[in-house]
Amino acid sequence: MAIHSDFRRDWLSNPKTEFLAGLVVALALIPEAIGFAIIAGVDPRVGLYASFSIAVIISMIGGRPGMISAATAAVAVLVVPLVRDHGVEYLFAATILMGIFQAIAALLRLDLLMRFISRSVITGFVNALAILIFMAQIPQIDPTVDGVNWQTYAMVVAGLAIIYGLPKITTLVPSPLAAIIVLAGISMYFKADVFTVGDMGELPDSLPWFHIPQIPITWETLAIIAPYSLAMAAVGLLESLLTASIVDDMTETRSDKKRETYGQGIANFVTGWIGGMGGCAMIGQSVINIKSGGRRRLSTFVAGVMLIVLIVGLGQWVAQIPMPALVAVMIFVSISTFRWASFTEITHHPWPSNFVMIATVVMVVATHDLSIGVLTGVLLSGIFFAWKVRQLVTMQDFVEVTTHRYVFGGQIFFGSVDLMYEAIEFNEDGIDKVIIDVHDAHFWDISATGMLDKIVDRLKNEGKEVELIGLNEASATIVEKYSENDRPFESLGVVGH
């Protein structure tokens, strides 16, 4: 019963809107897929076949309905050296292995690592992608490029006017689709002197078919493709899972990250066998889909199917679509993707959060590498969190005749152990006994136990009696398990054995 309900929800609810949304995405995918194939140094059909295959497969088995996955620049830039040095057949094999690595990642539940990515990093990721999407359109409207003229700018402005103006009149047709159709008609009728989809590269005229990579099956081959496959798998999953979180927020629904990880792996594995390149989720096309009304699996499926229908069956017409129309759509996507509220949030969010967000944006835009930007943000988030927790450590001390009592509170870990050590007075005259009271403290790691070892050893070497009191059960377990230096705590009355 539940399966039947899920099928109706994902495939039969609001089919007209889902179909039109998928059609818009298909049209927007064509120049993107061709462009990414060119970046990778392969024939345009490699990118187009990959986008078709990944979109269709992920629509059926992915964990985030409504999200668009296809060939992407993030993966394409990684394989440039592989294609240049070894040829496209090695790319197909690397894509297959990429899928295997992603399936292994799903088995290992690496998707759970998403929990350690802060909101500031996600905001920076979104804003950086919006900037990159806009920057990618600049070559199409650069006045210094031959072929870019007043007609180009007029079409871009007209496209944006239709996209933003039509919803105020009617929502029967997605405004990006209307903009593409209207501008394509005008361009063909008046024979406008503008770049077209056909100028991006030759469209294939046949369906993809099963293809076995023509490479030697040796350990040497594996050694060549494995590093590329691992990098492709990591970047693809990172971008896909982050995009899934963004679509979750946009649609106020939840996605199955484990299923999405499996889906990405299977999609890339199959794509390698039909002569396609690796891919992952695309935030730009996903935003187009959501803004056009696509929420379910049907829209993603239609995007993939219509892509192959358009390029194989209607290629001569699709080739005449003016690029300014698609530029207008992508500018709309860029504007819609950017989190404009982040400007006002800077004024009242904590400065570390703002720093993480801005650093993520700067690194992504500067390197055009999403993984570097996100990893930078995650690293900074961890450092700032550790520093914040460090500030919560408290210390009091009392001298009672010949006894010095130290009372520690807070979280004792690698980032705060120095505070504990610096609080202890060594070589103190007139003191025979030292009591270390940790009732309000918690020990987290081997750095904490190691520092405790160091303090107790030094005090005992000075001839002082040392008493450790108040270890909670969890802390005592860590101390007993990882304590070194002849286990100085065995005679200190540690609780929780």
N, C-alpha and C positions, 0 to 999 in steps of 0.2 A: 504493500500500500504506500509506504514511504517512498519507494523507488518510483512508483507511478506518479506520485505527487511532485517529486524532484524533476522528473522528465517533463511534466507539464509546465512547471515553473521555468525551467531552463530553455526549453525548446518551443513551447507553444504559447507562452504569454506575450502579448503585444507583438505579434510577428511582423506587422507592417513597419513599425518603428525600428525594430531590430534589423530588419532587412535593409532599410534605407541607411541606417547608421553604418552597417557593415559595408555597404556600397561606397559611402564616403571614405571610409578607411581604406578600402581597396584602391581607390583612385589616388589617395595620398601615399600609399605604399609603393606605387610603381616607381616614381623618380627616386624615392629613398633607397629602395632595393637596388636599383641600377647604380646609384651613387656609391653605396657601400661595396658593391662588387668591384667597382672601379678602384676604390680605396685599397681593397685587398689585392688588386692586380689580376682579376679574373674576368671571364666573360660575363656580361650582364645577366645572362640566363641563370648563372649560378646563384646570384642574389635573389632573382625572381622566383626560381624554383624553391629555394630555401624558405622564402617568406610564405609561399603557398603551403608548403608542407608543414612548417612549424605552426602556422596559424590554425590550420585544419585539425592537426593532431592535438594541440593544446586546448582547442575548444571542447574536445571530447573528454580529455583526461586531466586537464589542469585543475588547480585548486582555487582559481580566482576568476569566476565568470565575468565576462565583459572586458577583461584585460587582453590587450593585443600583443602577441609575440611574433617576431619575424627576424629576418636578418638585420643586424644592427652595426653601427659604427664602432661601438665599444668592443665588439668581438673582431670586427674586420681589421682594425688597426693592429691587433695582436698577431695576425697571421701573415702580414706583409713579408717578413723575412723568410717564412716557410715557403710561401709561393715563389718568391724570387729565387731562392736557393735550390729548391727541390721540385717545384711544379705543383699544378693544381691537384693531381692525384693524391699527393700527400695531404693536401687540405681536406679532401673527402675522408681519408683515413683518420685524420686528427679530429674531425667532427664526430665520427663514430665513437672514437675513444672519449671525446668530451662528454658524450651522452652517458657512457659507462661510468665515468667519474661522477657525474651528477646523480646517477642512480645510487652509487655507493654513498654519496653525501646524504641522500634521503634515508638510506638504511642507518646511517650513523646519526641521524637527526641533527645535522648541522644547521638546519633551518632555525633551531632554537637559539642560535647565536644572535638572531635578530633582536632578541630581548635586551641585548647589551648595547644596542644602537639608540642613542638618546634622541629626544624630540628635536633638539637643536641641530643634530647631524642630519636628520631627515629634512628639516626645513632648509638647511644649506644645500642638501642634495637636490631638492625640488627647485630652488632658486637658480642653482648652477645649471641644471638641465634647461630651464627656461631661457637662460642667457645663451647657452650653446645652441639651442634650437633657433633662436633669433640670429645668432652669428652665422649659422649655416645658410641662412637665406641671403646674406650680404652679397655673395658673388653673383646672385641672380639680379641684384638691383644696383650693382656697383657701376657708377657712371663712367668709370675708366675702362670698362670691359666693352669690347666691340659687340654691337648688337643690342646693348641696353640703351633704350631711347625713351622719349616722352610717352610712347604708347605703353611701354612696360610699366611706368609709374602710374599712368592713368588706369590701367587694368588692376594694379595692386590696390589703389584707392577705391576703385569701383567694387572690387571683391570684398574689401573690408566693410564698405557701406552696405552691401547685400548681407554679409554675415551678421552684422550688428543690427541692421535695420529690419530685415525680414521677420524675425521673431516678434516684433511689435505689431506686425500685420497678421501673420499666420504662423502656426507651428506644424502644419501638415507635412511640410518637407523640411528636412534639416537644412539650415541656412548655408553651411559649407557646401553641400551638394548643389544647392541652387546656384551658388556663386560659380562653381566649376562649370555647370551646364550653360549658364547664361554667357559667361565669358568665352567658353569654347565656341558657342554659336556665333558670337560677335567676331571672334578671331577668324573663324573659317569663312564667314560671310564677307568680311571686309579684307580678308587676306592680310591680317595684321603682321607687321614686321617685328615679331617677338620670338623668343626662344620657346620651343615646344618640347613635350616629353620625348618625341622622336629624336631630338637633338642630344638627349642624354646618352643614348646608346641604342643599338639594334634590339628590337623586341623578338623573343623566340616565337617560332611558328608551330611548335609541336609540344605535346605534353611530356612531362618528365617520365623517365622509365628507370627500372632497376639497373643499377650500375655498380659493378664490383671495382673498387679502387685498384688501378693497375700499378701495384707496388710490390716489391719483394717482401715476403713474410719472413722477416728475420729480426733478431734482437737489435740489430743496428737500426732498422727502421723504427722499432719501438722507441729506441733511445732518441731518435730524431723527433718523433711526433709527440711523445709523452709530455715534455715540458710545455709545448704549445697547448696541448689538450687540457692540461691542468690549469693553466692560466685562463684559457677560454671558459672552462667550467666554473672557476671561481668568480670571474668577472660577470659571467652570464647569470649565475645564481644571485650574486650580490645585487645586480641591477633588477633582476626579476622580483626578488623578495622585497626590495625597497619600493618598487613600483606597485606591488601588490598591497603594501601597507598604505600607500598614497591613494590607491583606488578604494581601499577599505574606507578611508576617511571621506572620500568624495561621495561614496554611495551609502555611507553609514551602515555597512554590512561587514561580515567577517569572512576571511578566506582561510582555506586549509593550506598552510605553508608547506607541510610535509607532502601533501598531494601535489602541490605546485612544483616542488623540487623533483619528485618522480616524473611529473609530466614534462618538465623541461628536459630531463635526461632522455626520456623515450623519444620526444620530438626531435632532438638533435641526433640521436642514434639512427633513427629512420631516415632523417634528411641526408645524412652522409651516404646512404645507399642509393640515393636518387640523383647524386651529383649536385648537392647543395652545400652551402657553407653554414657554419654555426650561427646561432642567434639566441635571442632572449626577449624578455618583455621590453616594450617600447612605450615610454611614458607619453611621448607626443601623440602617437596614434591612439593610445588608450584614452587620453584626454579628449581627442576628437570623437571617439566612440561614445564616451560618457556624455559629452556635451550634445551629441546628436541623438541621445536617447537610448543608446545601447547599454544594457545592463546584464544581459544573459549570454549563455554560450552560443545562442543562435547568431548573434551579431559577429562574434569572432569567427565562427564557421563560415558565414556569408562573406566576410572580408577575405578569407583565404580562397574560397571557391570562386568568388567574383574576380579576384586578382588573376587567376589562371584563365578564366573565361574572357576577361577583357584583353589580356595580352595575346592570347592564342586565337580567339574567335573574332575579336574586334580590334585587333592590333593597329590596323590602318587608321581607324578613327581615334583610338586612344593616343596614337603618336602625334595627333594634331592638337591635343589639349595644351593650351598655353601655360607655360611655367609660371607667369605672374599670378594666375588663378590659384595655383598650388602654393605659391609664396604667401599669398594673402591668407590662405587657410593655416599655414604654419605660423605666421605672425600672430594670428588669432589664438593658436595653440600656445604660443610662447606667453602671450599676455594672460591667458587663462591659467596657465600652469604656475606662473610666478605668484608667490605668496606675498601680496602687497601689504598685508597686515604686519609683516615682519618689520616694516619701517617704524610703525608706531610701537610695536612690542619692544624695540630696542630701548625705548625710554623708560620702561618699567621692569624689564626682565633683568635678572642678575648679570653682571658684566661677564662672568665666565661663560654663561650660556650664549651671550651675544658674540663673544670671541670665538667660540666653537663654531657657531653658525657661519660667521664671516670667513673664518679660516677654511671651512669646508668649501665654500663658494669659490674663494680665491684659488685654492689648490686644484679644484676640478676645472675651472676656466683656464687656469694657467697651463695645466698639463694635458687637458682634454682627456684625462683618465679618471673615470668615476671611482675606481677602486682606490687610487692614491688619495683622492679627496676625502672619501668616506673613512678610510683607515686613519687619515690625519685627524679627522673629527672624533673618531672613536678613541684614539690615543689621548687627545687633549681632554676629552670628557673624563677618561679614567684618571688622568693626572689631577684635574680639578676636583674630582670626587674624593680622591685620596687625600688631597690637601684639606678639603672641607672636613672630612672625618678626623683628620689629624688634629684639627683645632678643638675637637670635642674632648680631647684627653685632659683630665684634671689630676692635680697632685696636691696633697697636703702632707706636712710632716710635723711631728711632735717629738720633743726630747723629754724623756722622763728619767731623770737621774742619769743612769748609764745606758739607757735604752733609747734608741732612735727609731721611731715608727714612721713609716712611709705609707700613705694611703693613696692608691691609684684608682682612677675611674676612667671609663670610656673604652674605646676600641684600640687594642694593642696589636699592631701589624707592622709590616715593613716600612710604612710611611710614618709611623709614630714612635718606633722603638728608641730613636735617639733622644726623644723627650724624657723617656723613662730613665735612660742611662745618665743623662745630664742632671737629673734631679737627685741622684744619689751622691752623697758626700763620702768620698773615700779618705783613708788615712786620718780619720777624725779622732782626735785625742779625747780621752775620757769616756769613750763609748765602747761597751763590751758586747752589746747585743743589738742586732738590727732586725726589726719586724717589717716585713713587706706585706701589706694588707691589700688584697686585690678583690675584695668583695664586690666592688662596683665596676670591675674591669672584665673584659673578655679578650682572650688570646685567640688569634686567628690563623697564624701561620708559623713556619719554622723560624722566621726572622724574630718573632716574639719569643719563642722558646729559647732560641739561641742567645738573645740578649739577656734573658733571665738567667741562663747558665753562666754567662759572662759576669753578671753582677754578683751572683752568689759565690762563684769561684773566687773572684777578687776579694770579696769581703772575708771569706773563710781563710784565704791566704794571709790576710792581715791579722788573723787570730780572733776574729769576731764570731760570735754565735749568730746564726741566721735562722729566722723562722718565717716561713711563707704560709700565709693564712688566707682563706676566702676564695680559693680557686673554685669556680663552678664546675659542674661535672664535665661539660664540653671542653672547657679550657684544660682541666686536669687530664683529660684523655689525650689531648694534643701534646701536653707537656711530657707525659709519661711515654708517649710513642716516639717523640722526636728529640727528646732531651739527649745531649751528648756529654762529653767530659766526665766520664765515670758516673753518669746518672746522679747528679748531686741532689735530686729531689726524693730519692728513695727513703731518706730518713727525715724528711721534713713534714710528715703528716699530711701529704697531699690527698685530697678527697677524690672520690670518683674512680677508684681503681677498678 
